[in-house]
């Protein structure tokens, strides 16, 4: 065996090793889902099938298995869906003959962002993943639990995984607690007690962690930010300038959610990718300078109106108009006053004790 074959064999062994390492988190997630589903089926489901249960109990179980089904589908789609790559076209390739594309994000020198590993120009919000060894469109982060990057095309699947996993965990916690209390009060086998405590602890642990992660990603989605943009752009800007950078792609909460989950709210809860756009260009938010100038213009207009109303000439004109209006209305008011007094005297009071309901 020559040196070239030995080198190729070493590369193959290294690749096989890292493929196995990357697969372990996925196998762990599949194992946890399988174990918790088996525990839920052994106790709450068996109780519902053998004992008389209420309608609310059955609806809660149907909700749990619906969340479990959506979780499995969303997790599979997030695992196998390509998050998005830079197109292999002359517009994004290196070379003097490639047509220029205007992008909002540039280097400090003003040049277009480029990737030295992929040898391509980067669109806005695109970053290179060293694990996947490619540039990912609107890259959020590389998630080892799905062995994939979270990007433009599978961001919705990732969000649904968080939503349904957190919901299923808390539903399982609420349904296993009564079984744990009964097991503590009664003399049950060790295996039963271990299974109940294991299921309760695992569902509590993953429920808390996934819920915190879900809240953070909902906040990022509502502000049109990715994890990379929050960690690198916003925090670096805060460290350098003393304040956070403005939201570059913010289009309002509803439009920001539509950019991630799709334009049809009826399909937000289903693992169907309907994200608008191509992942290469994004609408920019209104610049802070324009917003401050418009606010300044409104403030100046209010100040101008207030100064004109507070001038001596305007005060004299208002006094004259009030005097002219008050002269003709004084007679009518004086003639109307006895009638009003008489009506008030003759009408019964609304606070009469005889009109109140009595408990006697």
C-alpha positions in Angstrom: 0.0 0.0 0.0 1.6 3.3 -1.1 1.5 6.5 0.8 -1.5 7.9 -1.3 -3.7 5.0 -0.4 -2.7 5.2 3.3 -3.5 8.9 3.3 -6.9 8.3 1.7 -7.6 5.5 4.2 -6.8 7.8 7.1 -9.1 10.5 5.7 -11.9 7.9 5.3 -11.5 6.7 8.9 -11.5 10.3 10.2 -14.7 11.1 8.1 -16.4 7.9 9.4 -15.5 8.9 13.0 -16.9 12.4 12.8 -20.1 11.1 11.0 -20.6 8.8 14.0 -20.0 11.6 16.5 -22.4 13.9 14.7 -25.1 11.1 14.7 -24.9 10.6 18.5 -27.0 13.7 19.5 -29.7 12.7 16.9 -29.8 9.1 18.4 -30.1 10.6 21.9 -33.1 12.7 20.9 -34.8 9.8 19.2 -34.1 7.6 22.3 -35.6 10.3 24.7 -38.7 10.7 22.5 -39.1 6.9 22.4 -38.7 6.4 26.1 -41.0 9.2 27.1 -43.7 8.0 24.7 -43.4 4.5 26.0 -43.8 5.7 29.6 -46.8 7.8 28.6 -48.4 4.9 26.8 -47.7 2.5 29.8 -49.4 4.6 32.4 -51.8 7.4 31.2 -52.8 5.7 28.0 -53.4 2.4 29.6 -55.4 4.0 32.3 -57.6 5.7 29.7 -58.1 2.4 27.9 -58.9 0.3 31.0 -60.7 2.8 33.3 -63.6 5.2 33.0 -62.1 8.7 32.2 -63.6 12.1 31.6 -63.8 13.9 28.3 -61.2 16.4 29.4 -58.8 13.5 30.1 -59.3 12.1 26.6 -59.0 15.5 24.9 -55.7 16.1 26.7 -54.4 12.7 25.5 -55.4 13.5 22.0 -53.6 16.8 22.2 -50.5 15.1 23.5 -50.4 12.6 20.6 -51.1 15.3 18.1 -48.1 17.3 19.5 -46.1 14.1 19.4 -47.0 13.5 15.7 -46.2 17.1 14.7 -42.9 16.9 16.7 -41.7 13.8 14.9 -42.6 15.3 11.4 -41.1 18.7 12.2 -37.9 17.1 13.6 -37.6 14.9 10.5 -38.0 17.9 8.2 -35.5 20.0 10.1 -33.1 17.1 10.0 -33.3 16.4 6.2 -34.1 19.8 4.8 -31.2 21.8 3.3 -31.2 25.1 5.0 -30.2 26.9 1.8 -26.9 27.5 -0.1 -25.5 30.3 -2.2 -26.5 29.7 -5.9 -23.8 28.4 -8.2 -24.2 31.3 -10.6 -21.8 33.9 -12.0 -23.5 36.6 -9.9 -22.1 35.0 -6.7 -18.9 33.5 -8.0 -15.5 35.1 -7.9 -14.3 36.8 -11.1 -14.0 40.1 -12.8 -16.8 39.2 -15.3 -19.4 38.5 -12.6 -22.2 41.2 -12.5 -22.3 43.3 -9.4 -25.1 42.7 -7.0 -25.9 45.4 -4.4 -26.0 44.0 -0.9 -26.8 45.8 2.4 -24.0 44.1 4.3 -20.4 44.8 3.3 -17.0 44.6 4.8 -15.4 47.5 6.7 -13.7 48.5 3.4 -17.0 48.7 1.6 -16.4 45.6 -0.5 -18.8 42.7 -0.9 -18.7 40.0 1.7 -17.1 36.8 0.4 -16.2 33.4 1.6 -12.7 32.1 1.1 -13.6 28.5 1.6 -16.6 28.4 -0.7 -15.0 31.0 -3.1 -18.3 32.8 -3.5 -19.7 36.1 -2.5 -22.1 36.1 0.4 -25.7 37.4 0.3 -27.1 39.4 3.2 -27.4 37.4 6.4 -25.4 34.5 5.0 -22.6 32.9 7.0 -20.2 30.0 6.5 -20.6 26.9 8.7 -17.4 25.1 9.4 -19.3 21.9 10.5 -21.4 21.7 7.3 -18.5 23.2 5.3 -20.8 25.5 3.3 -22.4 28.9 3.4 -25.9 28.9 4.7 -28.6 31.4 3.8 -29.9 33.4 6.8 -28.0 31.2 9.1 -29.2 31.1 12.6 -26.9 28.6 14.2 -25.6 25.0 13.7 -27.7 22.7 15.8 -26.0 19.4 16.8 -29.4 17.9 17.9 -30.6 17.9 14.3 -27.1 17.5 12.8 -27.9 20.4 10.5 -27.8 24.1 10.3 -30.8 26.2 11.0 -31.2 28.4 8.0 -33.7 30.0 5.6 -35.5 26.8 4.4 -35.7 24.9 7.7 -36.1 27.7 10.3 -39.8 27.1 10.6 -39.3 23.4 11.2 -36.9 24.2 14.0 -39.4 26.6 15.6 -42.1 24.0 15.4 -39.8 21.4 17.1 -39.4 23.8 20.0 -43.1 24.5 20.3 -44.3 21.0 20.1 -41.6 19.5 22.3 -42.2 22.1 25.0 -46.0 21.5 24.9 -45.6 17.7 24.9 -43.2 17.8 27.9 -45.5 20.0 30.0 -48.5 17.8 29.1 -46.6 14.8 30.2 -45.6 16.4 33.5 -49.2 17.3 34.3 -50.4 13.7 33.5 -47.6 11.8 35.3 -47.9 13.8 38.6 -51.0 11.9 39.8 -49.4 8.6 39.0 -46.3 9.5 41.0 -48.4 10.6 44.0 -50.3 7.3 43.9 -47.0 5.3 43.5 -45.6 7.1 46.6 -48.6 6.4 48.7 -48.8 2.7 47.7 -46.3 -0.1 47.6 -45.4 -0.5 43.9 -42.5 -2.4 42.3 -39.2 -0.7 41.9 -39.4 -0.7 38.1 -42.7 1.1 38.1 -41.5 3.8 40.5 -38.3 4.2 38.5 -40.2 4.6 35.2 -42.5 7.2 36.7 -39.8 9.2 38.3 -37.6 9.0 35.2 -40.4 10.1 32.9 -41.3 13.0 35.3 -37.8 14.2 35.8 -36.9 14.0 32.1 -40.0 15.8 31.0 -39.5 18.5 33.6 -35.9 19.0 32.6 -36.5 19.1 28.9 -39.6 21.2 29.4 -37.7 23.9 31.3 -34.7 24.0 28.9 -36.8 23.9 25.7 -39.2 26.5 27.0 -36.4 28.9 27.8 -34.9 28.3 24.3 -38.3 28.8 22.7 -38.9 32.1 24.4 -35.5 33.3 23.3 -36.1 32.3 19.7 -39.6 33.8 19.7 -38.0 37.1 20.8 -35.4 36.8 18.0 -38.1 36.0 15.4 -40.3 39.0 16.5 -37.2 41.3 16.1 -36.1 39.8 12.8 -32.8 38.6 14.1 -30.8 35.4 14.1 -28.7 34.0 16.8 -25.5 35.0 14.9 -26.8 38.5 14.4 -27.6 38.9 18.1 -24.3 37.4 19.3 -21.9 39.0 16.8 -23.5 42.2 15.5 -25.6 43.5 18.4 -23.2 42.6 21.2 -20.1 43.8 19.3 -21.9 47.1 18.6 -22.8 47.4 22.3 -19.2 46.8 23.3 -17.8 49.3 20.9 -20.3 52.1 20.9 -22.1 51.7 24.3 -25.5 51.0 22.8 -27.1 48.2 20.8 -27.2 48.4 17.1 -30.6 49.2 15.4 -32.7 46.4 14.1 -31.6 46.2 10.4 -34.4 44.0 9.0 -37.3 44.8 11.4 -40.6 45.0 9.5 -43.0 44.9 12.5 -43.9 41.9 14.6 -46.4 40.4 12.2 -44.2 40.7 9.1 -41.3 39.4 11.0 -43.2 36.3 12.1 -44.5 35.9 8.5 -40.9 36.0 7.2 -40.1 32.9 9.4 -43.4 30.9 9.5 -45.0 31.9 6.2 -47.5 34.4 5.0 -50.5 32.3 5.7 -51.3 32.2 9.5 -53.5 29.1 9.0 -50.4 27.1 8.1 -48.1 28.3 10.9 -48.8 25.3 13.1 -48.1 22.8 10.4 -44.7 21.6 9.1 -45.1 23.2 5.7 -42.4 25.6 4.6 -44.1 28.7 3.1 -41.4 31.3 3.9 -41.5 34.2 1.4 -38.5 35.3 -0.6 -35.5 33.5 -2.0 -33.2 33.8 1.0 -30.8 36.1 -0.9 -32.3 39.6 -0.4 -34.3 41.0 2.5 -36.2 44.3 2.9 -34.5 46.7 5.2 -36.1 48.4 8.1 -36.6 52.2 8.3 -33.4 53.8 9.2 -33.1 55.4 12.7 -32.0 58.7 11.1 -35.3 58.9 9.1 -37.3 58.0 12.1 -35.6 60.6 14.3 -36.0 63.2 11.6 -39.7 62.5 11.2 -40.2 62.6 15.0 -38.3 65.8 15.1 -40.5 67.3 12.4 -43.7 66.4 14.3 -42.2 67.9 17.5 -41.4 71.1 15.7 -44.9 71.3 14.3 -46.4 70.9 17.7 -44.1 73.5 19.1 -45.0 75.9 16.3 -48.7 75.4 16.9 -48.3 75.9 20.7 -46.4 79.1 20.2 -49.0 80.5 17.8 -51.8 79.6 20.2 -50.0 81.2 23.1 -49.4 84.6 21.4 -51.2 87.8 22.7 -53.1 88.3 19.5 -54.6 84.8 19.6 -55.5 85.1 23.2 -57.4 88.4 22.6 -59.3 86.9 19.6 -60.3 83.9 21.7 -61.5 86.2 24.6 -63.6 88.3 22.1 -65.2 85.2 20.6 -66.0 83.8 24.0 -67.6 87.1 25.1 -69.8 87.3 22.0 -70.9 83.8 22.5 -71.5 84.2 26.2 -73.7 87.3 25.9 -76.4 85.6 23.9 -76.3 82.4 25.9 -76.6 84.0 29.4 -80.3 84.8 28.9 -81.0 81.2 27.8 -79.1 79.8 30.7 -80.9 82.0 33.2 -84.3 81.0 31.7 -83.4 77.4 31.7 -82.1 77.3 35.3 -85.5 77.3 37.2 -86.8 74.6 35.0 -83.8 72.4 35.7 -84.1 73.1 39.5 -87.8 72.2 39.4 -87.2 69.0 37.5 -84.4 68.0 39.9 -86.7 68.7 42.9 -89.6 66.7 41.5 -87.6 63.7 40.3 -87.0 60.8 42.8 -83.4 60.3 43.9 -81.5 57.3 42.4 -80.1 56.6 45.9 -83.5 56.1 47.6 -83.2 53.2 50.0 -86.6 51.9 49.0 -85.3 51.1 45.4 -82.3 49.0 46.7 -82.7 45.2 46.7 -83.2 43.9 50.2 -81.9 40.7 51.7 -84.6 40.6 54.4 
